[in-house]
Amino acid sequence: MPAEEKSLGQVKFLTVAEVALVMRVSKMTVYRLVHSGELTAVRVGKSFRVPEKAVDEYLRNAYFDAG
């Protein structure tokens, strides 16, 4: 089994509602980020699942120096 397939089974996916709670934004904001491509997501049926790592990376890159 390739290492890539093995790691996919260990990925933790979050729902849009869970991402919204973590980021403290509305679900609509999460949908906008997904549709704009700023936040990676996988479509499952009619809903989206966001890899936890994608949320971490987005938040890490979102910081800016306001000073």
Buried (B, 14 or more C-beta within 10 A) or exposed (E): EEEEEEEEEEEEBBBBEBBBEBBEEEBEBBBEBBEEEEBBBEEEEEEBBBBBEBBEEBEEEEEEEEE
